[in-house]
Amino acid sequence: VTGESVPVSKEEGDDVTGGTVNTDGMLYVEATRVGDESTLAQILRLVQDAQQSKAPIQAYADKVASVFVPIVIVIAVLALVIWTIVGFCGGYPIEWRMEKGYDENPDCMELINRTKAGERIPHAFIMGCKELNGPFMLALRFFISVLVVACPCAMGMATPTAVMVGTGKGATMGILIKGGEVLEMANKIQTVFFDKTGTLTRGKVTITDCEILTTNVIKAEHILRVIGMVENCSTHPIAKAVVTYCTARTTDPPPEGEPNWTVHSTSTIPGKGIECVMSAPPRYPDNITVKVGSLRYVADQCEIPSAVTVQTQALYQQGKSVVLASVDNELCVLFGCMDIIKEEAADVVLKLQQKFNIPCHMVTGDNRRAAEYVANQLHIPLENVHAEVLPQDKVSVVMNAQQRQIIKLRGRATSVPLDGDDDVALPMMGSSQDDSRRSLRQANTRRVAFVGD
């Protein structure tokens, strides 16, 4: 919910948000906010409040409508009265009161010809012509025409209808709009603050690099299957990425003649990695110990070749995380993984900065090296990168920018996919630290940036 691509460590007394996933161990949670106070209920309430809120232009329209509507009604009533009197006085041609097709009725044509000659027609004869309406019916048409053409209801209904449809449609597309006022201010945006994880990136760790090393314990062609089985015992997001990578490169079931591995025991070390004891008799009758985890965890038990150290530093420079695996304290695999940038993100940032001349900032809780790598890929200036920012501090970054007069608009118009104190909150990364912070995830970034395009 907070938008991190890897799990965040929690200790006793910390707040957790409904909808988050416990990746390891047993967790006892006290529910302090339920029902209407839950995060999901707050998101729904925010959408409902947005649909009911009034934009500034709507207040102006209501003020005009309060005068315009009575005037239109008075004019319509006057038209009804005046044209009724004129009709009874014969102030307009009798053809005006005829229905369509009157020229095919001989009685109607005789009536018209006699009135043109100046003859006064008996009332009984006039009523005998079915195609002829009374003066009041014609006057009623003028009354209705005035109301329809002036349409005073549209002035009061157009804006709230547009706000309701816009906010509702936006919510279905993953765009959280805080109200009509915000919707009206969206065209005044001068600066955009993007969260990295889940907004500019997919929010899902993917294996991008893999180097298999030779060992004296097992053959190289068996390593990926072994590592996949080990990581399948873990619920860590990086472990799932490793399982996906290994599964895609091995066959299930194993080919005939390949060792049939069995996991005897597993041990997870939070924040470090996982250790498994395995065997595959008769090919590998003796138990082997497989460790998969961080560089520090694996390096404590086995020697890291200088070439692997150089490759590891290169991966770090690209903003990637490194996962190592060892078999009986012999290094066997080097993985590089990262949260992949969304395909449309570069196009969005480029259009905002070049076509619309809107500066883009990136705010993230990741380390600066990873943040700067993503910024370079998206052509976001490094001075606009705010890294290692806690979820509850992301709003402060925006407020500091406003205080430095980066945004110089009355009422502040800032597009911030972050938290609840911004004015224009397009899909955002929330925080459980404050009731006002809501969260919507997995929105299409192109829809976010060009909500008003």
N, C-alpha and C positions, 0 to 999 in steps of 0.2 A: 504494500500500500504506500509506503514511503518512497518507492521508486528505486530502491537499490537492486542491482543485478546480482549481488551475492548476499548471503544472510548477514544480519546485524546481530551481534552478541547482546543478549539481555541478561540482566542479573536480578536478584530478588529485589522487589520494590519498583522495578522499571514498569512503565506503561507499555501495553501491547494493544494493537488495534485489531478489531474483529475482521476476519478475512485474511489475516496473515497466516503463514504456514510455519509450524515448528519443524525444523529440519532434522533435529537430533535430540534424543533423550526424552524424558518425561517432563511435562510442564503442567503445573497447577496454577490456574488463573482464577482470580476473583473478578466476577462481572460487576463492574461499577457503573456501567452505562448500558442500559438495555432498552428495547422498544424504540420509542421516539428519540432517545438520546444516542442511539447507535450511529456509526459512521454512515451506513447505507441510508438510514432514515434521514440523516442530515443532508445527504446528497439529494434525495427525493424532495425534501422540504425546500432546499435551495432552488430547485427547478420550479416548484410550485410558486414560491415567492417571486421568482423572476417573471413568471407568466402573469402574476397579479400586479406587479409594480408598474408605475407610470413613468414614461419617459418625459423629459422636459417639454418636448414638442407636443406631447399629449395634453399636458396641463394647459398649454396655449390653445390647443384645438378645443378643449373643453370650455375654455373661457369664451372663445369666439362662438362656439356652438350654443352657449347659453343665451347669446343675443340673436344669433342667426336663425335658430330654430323658431322662436316665437315670431320673428319678422316674416319668415317664409309662410308660416301657418296663417298669419293675418292676411298676407297677400293672397294666399289661396282662397281663403274665405271670401275676401272682397271680390275675387274673380268669380266665385260661385254666385254671389248675390247680384253683381252687376250684369253678368251674362244672362242670368235668369230674368231679370227685369227687361233687358234689351230684347230677349226672345219673346216675351209676352207682348212687348210693344211692337214687334215686327221690325226690329232694327237691323236685321241682317237677312240675306236671301233665304228662302225656304229650303233651297237645295242643301244648305249646311246641316239641316236636320234629317236629311235623307240617309238611309242605310245604303250600303253597296248593292247595286243591282236595281236601283229604283228606275233607271231608264228603260228597263224591260217591262215595267208595269204601266199599262195605259192610263190607269186611274191617277197614278203619281204624275205622269207627264201632263195630263189634263189639268191637274191641280197647279202645277208649276206655270203652265201657260196662262191660266186664268189669273194667277196672282201677278204675273208680269204685266198683264193688261190692266191692272189696277182694280180688279174685281174683288170684293170682299166675299170670302168663301165661308159657307156655313160650317160651324164647328163639327157637326155630325159628319159632314163629308170629309173633313180633315182627319177625324179619328178613324174613318174607314180605310185610310191608306196605311197598310201594315208597315211599310218601309219608312214611315215618318215618325221620328222621335219627338217627344215633348221638349219645350224650351229648357226644362230643368235637367234633363238627361244630357243635353249638349253643354250646359253650364257645369254639370258634374264632371264632364270630361276635361274641361278647362281647369277645374279645381285639381283633379288628379294629375294633369300634365304639369302644373306648377310644382306640386310636391315631388314628382318623379324627377323633373329636370333639375330642380334645386337640390334635391336629395340631402336634406340636413342630417339624416341619420348617419350617412357615410362619413361625415366629418368626425363624428364622435366614435364611430366603430372601427375606422380604418386602422388607427394606430394600435389600439389594444389587440386587435385581431392579428396584425403583423407581428407584434411582440410575442403573442401566444404561439403563433405558428413558428416563428423564428427560434424561440428558445426551446420549444418542444422538438423541432426538427434537429436543432443543434445537439440536444441531449442524446438523440438516437445515433448521432454520428460521433459521439464522444467529445462534444464541445460544450463546456459548461459556461453558460452566460448568466451573470449574476442579476440581470434586470434590464428593464427598458432603457434606463439612463445609460447603463454600460453599453448597450447595443447601439445607442445613438452616438456615444463617444468613440466607438471603435474606429471611425474614419479619421479620428484625430491622433491616432497612435504615432509616436515619433521614435520610440525605442522598444525593442522586443527582447525579453529575457527568456531564454530556453533552459529548461532542465535537460540534462543529458540523458540519463537512463530512462528508457521507455518513451522519450519524446524525440530526441535526435537519433537514438539508438533503438534497437529492437527490444531491449530489456531482457535478453536471453543470451546466456554465455554460449559461445560456439568455438569449437576447436579449429584453429586456423593453421597450426604447424604441428608436425609430428616427426620426430627423429628416433628411429629404432636402433639401438646399439647391440652389439654382439655380447653374449655372456657365456660363461662356462657351465651354466646351470641348465638352461632350456634353450631350444632352438629359436631363432629370430621369428620364424613363421608362426610360432605358437604364442608369442608374447602378447599380441593384441587380444587374443581370446582370453588369456589369463587376466590381463588388466581389466578387460570388460567385466569379467565375473567378479573381480574384487570390487570395482566401483559400483557394481549393481547392488552391493550390500550397503551402500551409503545413500543418503537422501540429499546430499549437498548438490546445489545447482551445477557446480563444475563437474562433480562426479557424474551427473546425468548427461552432461555434454560429452564426457569421455565415453560413457556407455553407448551413446548414439553414434559416436565416431567409430568405435570398435565394432559395433554390431553391423554397421554399413560395410565393413571391410572383412567380415568373416561370415561363414555360412552356418546356418542352423537347420538341421542338426549337423555336427561336425562330419567331415568326410571320413570314409572308412579308413582306418589305420591311424587316424589322428588321436592323440591321448584324450581320454575322457576325464576331465578334471573334477575334483570334489573339494568343496570348501569345508574344512573341519572347524575352524573358529575364526571369528572376526573381532577386532578391537578398534574402536573409533576414538581418536584423540581430538577433541573439539579445537578448531582453529588450526590444526596441523595436518591431519590426514587419517588414513585407515591402514590397518595391518591385518593380513589374513594368512592363515596356515592352510596349505593346499597339498594335494598329491594326485597322481594319475598313474596308478600301477597298471600294467607292469613297466611301462616306459619310464615313469618317474615314481619308483616305489617309496622313496624317502620323502618325508614332508619338506616342503619349501616354504619360506616366509617371504611374502610379497608385501611391500610397502608402497603406498601411493599417497602423495601429498605435496606440501610446499617444499621449496628448495631447502629451507632451514631444517625441516623435519627429516628429509631423506639424507641431506649432507651430514647429519650428525652420526650416521651409521656407515656411510660408504664414501669413498673418494670420488670427487667430481673432476673429471679430466679438464684440462685447460681449454680444449676446444669447446666443450659444453659450457664452460663459464663464459667464453666469448659469445656463444650463441644465446645464452641466457640474457646477457647484457643487451644484446641487439633486440631481443624480444621486449625487454623492459623499455627500451627507447621508443618502441612502437606502441607503448601503452598497453601491452599485453600482460596477462598473468602467466606464470610458469608453473607447470605441474610435472613432477619427476616421479619415476617408479623404479624400484630396485627389487631384485630377486636374490635372496640370501646375501644382502649387502653388496650386490653388484648392480650398478646403474644399468638400466635396460631401455628406458623410454624417456624422452623429453617431449612434453606437450606445450604448445603455446595457445592460449585462448583469450578471447576478448568478447565484449558486447558489440556485435556488428552494427555499423551505422546503417540507418534506414536508406533505402534506395532513393527516396524522394527528398531526403533532408538537405543534400547539397543544392538541389534545384531550388528549394524553398529559401534557404539562406541567401543564395545568389540573387534571386529575384528581389528579396526584401532589401538587400544592401545596394544593388545596382539599379534595378528598375524603379523601386519606391524610395530609394535613398534613406532607408531606415536602418540605423545601427543595430547589430545583433550582439547580445551578451549570452554567455553560457554559465549556468550555475549548477554545480554538482558536488556530491559528497565524495566522489572518487579522488584518488591522489592526483597531484598536479601533473605528473608525467602523462598519465592516461588522458587527463582532460586536455592537455595541450596537443596531444596527438590527434584527438578527435577534432579539436579546433582547427588545426592545420589542414586536415582533410576537408573541412567545411569552409575554409577561408574566413574563419572568425578571428579577428585580431587577438593576439595573446593578452593584450592589456584588458580585453573584455572577458577574460576567462576568470571565473571565481571558483576555485577548487577547494576540496576538503571543507565544504560548508555543511554544517549539520542541518537536518530538515527544519528544525525550529528557527534557524538563523537565516533561512533563505529570503524571507520577507525583509529582514534587516538590510540585506544587500540592495534590494530595490529601493527601500526608503532612504538609504545613504546616497544612492544615485540621484534621487529626487532632491535631496538636500543640497547636493552639489550642483543643482540646476542643470542636470543632464536633460531632464524633461522640463520644458518651460511652457506648459500649457495650463490654463486655468482649470482647476478641478482635477488635474493629473489624468493623463490618458496613457497608460502603460500596459502593454500586452505582456502578461507574466504568467507562464504556465507553471506557477509555483503554489502559492498559498492564498489565504483568505483576505489579506489586507490590500490587495491590488484592486485597481478599478476595472480593468478589462481582463478577466481570467478565462482564457481559452484553455483547452484541456490541461489538467494540472496535476502536479504531484503534491499530495497532501501530507499532513502530519497529524499524529494523534495527540499532540501536545495541547491543542487548542480546539474548542468546539467549532470555531469558525472556519477551520481548515478542512477543506473537502478534497476528495481524490477521484479523478477519473483517469483511467489508463488505456493504453493500446489504441490511441486515436491515430488516424492518418495525418501525418504532419502537414501534408499539402493542404488538407481541409482546415487545419488550424490556422496557418499563416494567411490564407486567403479566404477567410470567412466572409469578408466584405468585398471580395474581388468579383 
